[in-house]
Amino acid sequence: MDNPFLLSPDQSLASLTSPDAITASTHAMNAAVAKALAAITPPDGLPALREAYVRGELGLPTAPKSPRARTLTIEGPAGPIGLRILVPDEVWGVYLHIHGGGWIVGSNDTWDEQLEYFGREAGMVSVSVDYRLAPEHPAPAAIDDCVAVASWLIEHAEREFGTSWLSIGGESAGSNLAVLTLLRLRDAGKGDAFRAASLLYGVFDLSLTPSVFRVTGAPFISLEAMQQFTGAFAGVRDLKDPTLSPLYADLHDLSPALFSVGSSDPLLDDSLFMFMRWQAAGNLAHLAVYPGGTHGFNTLNGELAAAGNRGVAKFLKAMRTEVAG
């Protein structure tokens, strides 16, 4: 994969995390984001917060809704689960997308631009899950919904989309749910069904890694926010429970994975630690670190966002091409 931000065996990680590696344009983008966030007053109450988030009014922009998207409802463990589907002109595989939002906000209809890009560049049909949100539905509700959709794809992807090649991924809390879904599938004897995982700035340790405690003033997520998010999702369960915090799980026999994260993201350590554990368990793993990238960097304008989305598309295409070859 041709990605200048992908860590190579002969490269120092410091070359990607050093302040000297941050370009002027990334500095300018981060300054613009900080200025915009300073002018935002988050609304009171979770319903209003959810509405503001999906409208892109909390700093992280949302993609325009694609006229090509269609919706489908399947039966889940606690009722219907909504799916948002984007089919490219040329289909090579399916990408099961799990949106972020700290398990408490977000929806499956705000990522169309990125998902259509993965379709054009990697031939991926995107199937995005409208899973149940916390705190009304703490774990394992969201995990159960994602596993149900993954299982449905295993059974129906060939008939629905003309391909049985499956991949999975998400952003932030969505990456957490993607890994937990893969673990559930493996333990159910379906571990070889998904052939690749794209894990963007994931939360893999709900008890929080050192970088979350160390970074101050980072946009979009703070220590206090992370504690609220993880508490809402975990409910009364132990934050180090491996069925919630996959960093502590047995990670053998999982899909090849790409871990993508910005060097200025408080969740940097989550990706660094999980990348190493993924490899140590015998799985193929790649790590891409984007200098100066903040949480959600791939949703912003500019060269770094484009590079992040391009990196994911190239990874998915490379995994699919490798199998086809």
C-alpha positions in Angstrom: 0.0 0.0 0.0 1.4 3.4 -1.0 0.7 5.5 2.1 3.4 7.9 3.4 1.9 7.8 6.8 2.0 4.0 7.1 4.6 2.9 9.6 7.3 0.8 7.8 9.6 -1.8 9.5 12.6 0.4 9.1 10.9 3.6 10.2 10.9 5.2 13.7 7.4 6.0 15.1 8.8 9.3 16.2 9.1 10.4 12.6 5.3 10.4 12.4 4.5 11.7 15.9 7.1 14.4 16.1 5.8 18.1 16.1 8.3 18.7 13.3 6.3 16.3 11.1 3.1 18.5 11.2 2.7 20.5 8.1 1.7 24.2 8.0 -1.6 23.4 6.4 -2.4 20.9 9.2 -1.5 23.6 11.8 -3.8 26.0 10.0 -6.6 23.5 10.0 -6.3 22.7 13.6 -6.2 26.4 14.5 -9.4 26.9 12.5 -11.1 24.0 14.3 -10.1 25.4 17.7 -11.5 28.8 16.8 -14.8 27.3 15.6 -15.1 25.1 18.7 -14.5 28.1 21.0 -17.7 29.7 19.5 -19.9 26.7 20.1 -22.1 26.2 23.2 -23.2 22.6 23.3 -27.0 22.3 24.0 -28.3 21.0 27.2 -29.8 17.5 27.4 -29.0 14.4 25.4 -31.8 14.6 22.8 -30.6 18.1 21.8 -27.0 17.1 21.8 -27.8 14.2 19.5 -29.6 16.4 17.1 -26.8 18.9 17.1 -24.2 16.2 16.5 -25.9 14.7 13.5 -26.4 18.2 12.0 -22.6 18.8 12.3 -23.1 21.7 14.8 -20.6 20.4 17.4 -17.5 20.9 15.3 -17.2 17.6 13.5 -18.8 18.1 10.1 -21.3 15.6 8.6 -21.2 14.5 5.0 -24.0 15.5 2.6 -26.6 12.7 2.3 -26.2 10.8 -1.0 -29.1 10.4 -3.3 -27.8 6.9 -4.1 -28.3 5.7 -0.6 -31.1 3.3 0.2 -32.3 1.9 3.5 -33.1 -1.6 4.6 -34.4 -3.0 7.9 -33.5 -6.4 9.2 -34.7 -8.1 12.4 -32.4 -7.7 15.3 -32.2 -9.2 18.8 -34.4 -6.5 20.3 -36.3 -5.3 17.3 -35.7 -3.9 13.8 -32.2 -2.6 12.9 -31.9 0.0 10.2 -29.2 -0.2 7.6 -28.0 2.5 5.2 -26.7 1.0 1.9 -24.5 2.6 -0.7 -23.7 0.5 -3.8 -20.9 1.6 -6.1 -20.9 1.1 -9.9 -18.4 -1.7 -9.6 -18.7 -4.0 -6.7 -15.7 -5.9 -5.3 -16.8 -6.4 -1.7 -18.8 -5.2 1.3 -17.7 -2.8 4.0 -19.8 -3.1 7.2 -19.6 0.4 8.7 -20.2 1.2 12.4 -20.4 4.9 13.1 -18.7 6.7 16.0 -20.2 9.1 18.6 -19.1 7.8 21.9 -21.8 5.1 21.9 -24.3 7.8 22.8 -24.7 10.0 19.7 -24.4 9.7 16.0 -26.2 7.9 13.2 -25.6 5.9 10.1 -26.6 8.7 7.7 -23.8 11.2 8.3 -20.9 9.4 6.6 -22.1 9.1 3.0 -19.2 11.1 1.5 -16.5 8.9 3.0 -18.4 5.7 2.3 -19.1 6.6 -1.3 -15.3 7.3 -1.7 -14.6 3.8 -0.4 -17.0 2.6 -3.0 -15.4 4.4 -5.9 -11.8 3.7 -4.9 -12.1 0.2 -3.5 -15.4 -1.2 -4.9 -17.0 -1.5 -1.5 -20.7 -1.7 -0.9 -21.2 0.2 2.3 -23.7 -1.1 4.9 -23.9 1.3 7.8 -25.6 0.2 11.0 -28.1 2.2 13.1 -27.3 0.4 16.4 -28.9 1.2 19.7 -27.3 4.0 21.7 -26.4 4.3 25.4 -27.2 5.2 28.1 -30.8 4.0 27.3 -29.2 0.9 25.9 -25.9 0.1 27.6 -23.7 -2.8 26.5 -24.1 -5.3 25.1 -27.0 -3.8 23.1 -24.9 -2.0 20.5 -22.6 -5.1 20.2 -25.6 -7.4 19.8 -27.0 -5.2 17.0 -23.7 -5.1 15.1 -23.2 -8.9 15.4 -26.7 -9.4 14.1 -26.0 -7.3 11.0 -22.6 -9.0 10.5 -24.3 -12.4 10.7 -27.0 -11.2 8.3 -24.3 -10.2 5.8 -22.6 -13.5 6.1 -25.9 -15.2 5.1 -27.2 -12.6 2.5 -24.3 -10.6 1.0 -23.9 -12.8 -2.0 -27.6 -12.7 -2.9 -28.0 -9.0 -2.1 -24.8 -7.6 -3.6 -23.2 -10.3 -5.7 -20.2 -10.7 -3.4 -19.3 -12.7 -0.3 -16.1 -10.7 0.5 -16.7 -8.9 3.7 -14.8 -6.2 5.6 -15.7 -4.2 8.7 -14.7 -0.9 10.3 -15.6 2.3 12.0 -14.5 5.4 13.8 -13.8 5.9 17.5 -16.6 4.0 19.4 -17.4 2.4 16.0 -13.9 0.8 15.9 -14.5 -0.5 19.4 -17.8 -2.1 18.2 -16.1 -3.5 15.1 -13.5 -5.3 17.1 -16.0 -6.6 19.6 -18.1 -7.9 16.7 -15.1 -9.7 15.2 -14.4 -11.3 18.6 -18.0 -12.5 18.9 -18.0 -13.9 15.4 -14.7 -15.7 16.0 -16.0 -17.3 19.2 -19.1 -18.4 17.3 -17.0 -20.2 14.6 -17.4 -17.4 12.0 -14.0 -15.8 12.4 -13.0 -16.2 8.8 -16.0 -14.4 7.3 -14.6 -10.9 7.5 -11.3 -10.4 5.6 -10.3 -6.9 6.7 -10.9 -4.4 9.4 -10.3 -0.6 9.1 -10.1 0.8 12.7 -10.0 4.6 12.7 -8.9 6.2 16.0 -10.6 3.5 18.1 -11.4 3.2 21.8 -10.0 -0.1 22.8 -9.6 0.4 26.6 -12.6 1.8 28.3 -10.5 2.4 31.5 -8.5 4.8 29.2 -4.9 4.8 28.0 -2.2 7.2 29.1 -2.6 9.6 26.2 -6.2 10.3 27.2 -5.0 11.5 30.6 -2.0 13.3 29.2 -3.4 15.3 26.4 -5.1 18.6 27.3 -7.0 21.0 25.2 -7.6 18.5 22.3 -10.6 19.2 20.2 -13.8 17.1 20.2 -12.9 14.8 23.2 -11.6 15.4 26.7 -10.8 13.2 29.6 -14.2 14.2 31.2 -16.1 13.4 28.0 -14.3 10.1 27.6 -15.3 9.1 31.1 -18.9 10.0 30.4 -18.9 8.1 27.2 -17.4 4.9 28.6 -19.5 5.0 31.7 -22.7 5.3 29.7 -21.7 2.4 27.4 -20.4 0.1 30.2 -23.1 0.8 32.7 -22.3 -1.2 35.8 -19.8 -3.5 34.2 -16.0 -3.4 34.7 -14.3 -1.0 32.3 -11.5 -3.6 31.7 -14.0 -6.3 30.8 -12.5 -7.8 27.6 -16.0 -8.1 26.1 -16.1 -4.2 26.3 -12.4 -3.3 26.2 -10.8 -5.5 23.5 -7.3 -4.4 24.4 -7.6 -7.0 27.2 -9.2 -9.8 25.0 -7.6 -12.8 23.5 -7.0 -11.5 19.9 -6.0 -14.7 18.1 -7.4 -15.5 14.6 -8.7 -12.0 13.7 -8.8 -10.2 10.4 -6.0 -8.2 8.9 -6.4 -4.7 10.3 -5.4 -1.1 9.5 -5.1 1.1 12.6 -5.4 4.8 11.6 -4.9 7.7 14.1 -3.8 11.3 14.3 -0.7 12.0 16.4 -2.7 14.8 18.3 -5.6 12.5 19.1 -6.0 11.7 22.8 -6.8 8.1 21.7 -3.3 7.7 20.1 -2.2 5.2 22.6 -5.3 3.0 22.0 -4.2 2.5 18.4 -0.5 2.1 19.3 -1.2 -0.5 22.0 -3.9 -2.4 20.0 -1.7 -2.5 16.9 1.1 -4.2 18.9 -1.3 -6.7 20.6 -3.0 -7.5 17.2 0.4 -8.4 15.8 1.5 -10.3 18.9 -1.6 -12.5 18.6 -0.4 -13.6 15.1 -2.6 -11.3 13.0 -1.6 -9.0 10.2 -1.6 -5.4 11.3 -0.8 -2.0 9.7 -0.4 1.3 11.6 -0.9 4.7 9.9 -0.2 7.8 12.1 -1.1 11.2 10.6 1.1 14.0 12.0 -1.0 16.6 13.8 -4.3 14.8 13.1 -6.9 15.4 15.8 -9.8 13.1 16.7 -12.0 12.8 13.6 -9.3 14.3 11.4 -10.6 12.4 8.3 -13.9 14.3 8.4 -12.2 17.7 8.1 -11.1 19.5 5.0 -7.6 19.5 3.8 -4.7 17.2 2.8 -4.6 15.2 6.0 -8.3 14.2 5.8 -7.9 13.3 2.2 -4.8 11.2 3.0 -6.6 9.4 5.8 -9.6 8.4 3.7 -7.3 7.5 0.8 -5.3 5.2 3.2 -8.4 3.3 4.2 -9.6 2.9 0.6 -6.1 1.6 -0.5 -6.1 -0.8 2.4 -9.5 -2.3 1.6 -8.6 -2.5 -2.1 -5.2 -4.2 -1.3 -6.9 -6.8 0.9 -9.5 -7.5 -1.7 -7.0 -7.7 -4.5 -4.7 -9.9 -2.5 -7.5 -12.4 -2.1 -8.5 -12.2 -5.7 -4.9 -12.7 -6.8 
